[in-house]
Amino acid sequence: MDSQPQLEQSQSPSLEDCLKLLKGERDEQRLAGLLLVTKFCKGDDVVSLRRVYDAVGVRFLDRLLRTGLGKGNVSGSGGDNRDAYLQLSVTVLAAFCRVPEIASSEDMVSKIPLILEIISNQPGAPVLEECYEFLYLVTTATGDGVTTLYESGGIKVLALQMSNLLDVNKIQKEVMGCKCFVDSHSMELGIKIVQLMLSKLSLEIVINDYLSELSMMVTTIARQFAVLHNALKFESLHLLSAILSSNYSAPLHEALRIMPDVNWSLYMHVGIVAILQNRVAPSDKLQALILAESMVSIKGEGWLISQIKLPDVQNSVPADRLAVFLNEVVSSKTSIGRAMRSFSGQFIFRCLLLVLESSRVEIAVLLNKLAYLKYEASKNTSSTAEYVHLQQNVAIALSLVEKIIKLISNSYGNEGDVIDESTFTKVINGLNETIGVVLEYLQDAKEHGQKKGNDLLASVRLVGSIIIGACVAFLKAGLSIKRSAFRFLKMVVGKLNQAMRVMRASLYLAETPIAYKEKVGELLEFMLSVEGEDEPSPFYSVCFLLPMLCQSTMEIGGIKALASSGGYKPVVECLIKVIGPNCRMVENDRCIFLACDTILNLLLKKDQVQLPMDHTTFVNLLKALAYWTENTNDPSIIMMASSICALILDSTSEKALVNRPNFDSNCLNSLSRLFARSLAPCGKDTSDFAKADMDLLEIVTAGYSRWAHRFPHIKAAVGR
């Protein structure tokens, strides 16, 4: 009875039998040997694979592959067998490459162009998975493989073929639990190959060489990122984040921004929400936030509240949230209809709230780690690379919060009530918690004497953004608008006819800076001294805080705080830098006018607060203001500059000015021309003057009447 199985076992081929066939003189023998190897040689048996590879020889493998491609000939081969030869050759090559020494060999690297040709010409062939496996193993084993793949047009081939790997039906089947491993695994390998290439090569060069292909790749992978719920989702997340968050991705952002197909951005929205609302690794949530920040940069803040209508995506609500909703309905007297509308609103704004909450958590965690590395960890244990990485991540999280502030300050209360009151309240609560954490971090830095760092600069910017949001909300709500507020409104909001749409929003948003008014006041001098990592002066910190300074100096308390701390000097220096002969570029004129309004507020009350006038600082400002107006006919600029100059000249005389080493006759002539132009409207029709400019004209006229006798050159120019 036992003799039959023993007989069959003795008759089955062994590895040694296969090796004898592979070493045979005829191609038929080698083919038979390879076929036998594929049946019993396991992929993880690297010892056996090495023996088989040495036995069959490189030349035969190359001839077999070329025969399958129709470029060569194996003895006894015919056209009918070409597909079989191609399948066999690629299968054994992929198997051999599981041995790192073989994968890194020049022979395998040289076959990359041929494998790419197979992928391009036979996108639906059964051998496709082995092609991707071969490329992945070779590029993983050697840098030469990455270089050869790139130089052979690998990015272009992969971008064109990725969309064919998983069609809609197969995706849906996999989501439902059906097996569709071949295409899914190929896509996963393709993504890993691209990740590997981008990690080894300069993304700047890749984007310049393959901008359209990368755009196509992003839109293709975005769909998989939204629909799949397996490991491939996370591979897609990591690749998309790496591509879109690079310092060199600006051209790619622009290409995606003008792309006619908008669904890709909605797929991104769905994928990011799925990551943030589920229990995933903290590193994956951080990657999702990085990707969200890139998407907001590309599509604008409105992307956070996109309404999702996609044919192959169904919005899913986590079971725990649905349970909470049902319990609230049962325990309250709220009607089902009203409750459903409220729940629907929460659903629409889910991405906004998830991004804010996740950003808040990340900011708290990252700032805590940064503080530890800065002030507690020993220099021997702290890593510079880790420190820089943390700084970059906290900057991204802070940027997201800043953009949410911009979204709610401009969106809430607009036509159609874009953001409802319930969502707005949740956002404000999240902002309050976030600003509290940021101020604590700044306080810690102040106590340790740390004023330099991009993390500190980003923190100051967020504080300034909170104030900007409050100002916008107040102004849009139609509250009392002073001269400075009126000009700020024109620059930030743009259209006065929208002023009454967000009264409730303003009341909520205004509470954020007020809640931390005392803390902000304590940190003001420190925040005005914060410098970026590569910045020689606190220019950007001042720019970020100008909205707050402009608002606070409308009241005597804010003026006293700025004057006593000496904070007016950085503001004056900032203004000189943006309007003087060696002016620095700024995003728009808002920074200039906010600085002007802040200084004007200060000078108007200088006697009440006993402002310690630093003559060198203000003389330099006189020169910069005169230079700023030389080549402009804008009445707002002329009147603003002359009103500030008029208030400065109250404290000096022409004789004192010309005796200063940095003030010559040319400066005096420029100043004289400025006042001649600004006082020209006196006694004439001023109906075309804006209300704010009329206020400024009154300041100039009053000042001129006080000091004209001390400035004969200016008096002569005005009298002509």
Secondary structure, 3 states (H helix, E strand, C coil): CCHHHHHHHHHCCCHHHHHHHHCCCCHHHHHHHHHHHHHHCCCCCHHHHHHHHHHHCHHHHHHHHHHHCCCCCCCCCCHHHHHHHHHHHHHHHHHHCCCHHHHCCHHHHCCHHHHHHHHHHCCCCCCHHHHHHHHHHHHHHCHHHHHHHHHCCHHHHHHHHHHHHCCHHHHHHHHCCCCCHHHHHHHHHHHHHHHHHHHHCCHHHHHHHCHHHHHHHHHHHHHHHHHCCCHHHHHHHHHHHHHHCCCCCHHHHHHHHCCCCCHHHHHHHHHHHHHHCCCCCHHHHHHHHHHHHHHHHHHCHHHHHCCCCCCCCCCCCCHHHHHHHHHHHHHCCCCHHHHHHHHHHHHHCHHHHHHHHHHHHHHHHHHHHHHHHHHCCCCCCCCHHHHHHHHHHHHHHHHHHHHHHHHHHHHCCCCCCCCCHHHHHHHHHHHHHHHHHHHHHHHHHHHCCCCECHHHHHHHHHHHHHHHHHHHHHHHCCCCCCHHHHHHHHHHCCCHHHCCCCHHHHHHHHHHHHHCHHHHHHHHHHHCCCECCCCCCCHHHHHHHHHHHHHHCCCHHHHHHHHHHCCHHHHHHHHHHHHCCCCCCCCCCHHHHHHHHHHHHHHHCHHHHCCCCCHHHHHHHHHHHHHHHCCCCCHHHHHHHHHHHHHHHHHCCHHHHHCCCCCCHHHHHHHHHHHHHHCCCCCCCCCCCCHHHHHHHHHHHHHHHHHHHHCHHHHHHHHC
